[in-house]
């Protein structure tokens, strides 16, 4: 039979233990869960306040400041190029559609005229590259300067290769004077196309979407007129006998059609 005093001592000993230790652990767990709940609420609140998800600001040419800067630079290139050429460019434009006048040729080889040619060709490359970028651009992709510079580089390489091809292929079938004469005509017609396309490009950039179809038709008409004028000048310069028709056809395939298809393939890869 147990001793009564030992039972009392055991009860006193048990009474000395901290009876709320388990409750304390439970309270810590509750505090931790409350903290997690509060943090989750804060995150949810942040997401809610920032949440315009799905309605992001779309990038368009008219919204990009660098596009306006590029247009200003192109306009300055055009203005300085025309001023440096003096009346020579105006004379070329006036005589452009005369049958007996090989438009674009010039007896003037001054430094100013050469600088004018370089400026206008640079202006043409910039206009064509920006117009192609806007034509093939699809929102919501970023309309960025880097892509435009890549397109400009591809266009520059295209015309550089074409210039070298003039020298290699042209001198094989024709004399050097004829080739040089055609080069001048070609790049003058190219500059003329860029000049008439520039206001179309400006409207295409900043006018409403409803204008796009009409402006694309106008640009297509300018492009068709460019190639018609180019073919006319090719025949005026190179057609001397029946065999020359074969040479002209070879020129159109090797220096116009095939390189143009390759250029647009490069455009697709870049854009």
C-alpha positions, 0 to 999 in steps of 0.5 A: 500500500503506497505511503500517503506522504509520497503521493502528496510529494508527487502531486507537488512535483507535478504541480511545479511543471510549466503546464502552459508550455504546450499552449505556448508552442501552440500560440507560436504556431498561431502567431506564425500562421497569422504572420503568413496570412498577413504577408499573403494579404499584403502580396495580394493587395500589391498585385491588386493595386498594380494589376493592369495585366492584359492591358499593357501599353502597345508600341506603335511607330507614332508612340516611339520618340526615336521615330520622330527623330529619325524622320527629322534626320531624314528630312535634313539629309534630303534638304542638305542633299538638294542644296548641295547639288544646286540646280543640277538635281532640279535639271534632272527632275525637269528632263526626267521624262524626255525621251532623248535626254538620258535623265540622271546623267551629269557632266558635273563631278564636283565635290558638292555633287558627289556629297549630294549623291551620298546624302540622297542615297543615305536618305533613300535607304533610311526611308525605304527601311523605315517604311518596310518596318512599319509595313510589316510590323505587327502589334504588340511586338516592340517597335524598337530602334535596334530592329530599324538599324538592322533593316537599314544595314540590310538595305545598305548591304543590298545596294552596295552589292548591287553597285558592285554587281553593276561593275562586274556584270555591266562591263562584261556586256557593255562599255564602262561609260555606258555602265557609269551612265546607267549607275547615275540614272539608277540612283537618281531614280532611286532618290526620286522614289524616296523623295515622293515616298517620304510624305507618304511615310510621314502620314503612314506613321502619324495618321489613323489606322483607317488611312493605311490602306489608301497610303499603301495603294499610293506607295504601290503606285509610286513603286510601279512607276519607279520600275516602269521608268527604270525599265524604260531607261534600261532600254534607252541606254542598253538597247542597241541591237536584238541581242541586247534584249537578252542582256537586258533580261539577264540584268533584270533577273540578276540585279533586280528580281532575285536580289529583291526577293533575297532582300525581303527574305532578310527583312522577314528574318529581322522583323 
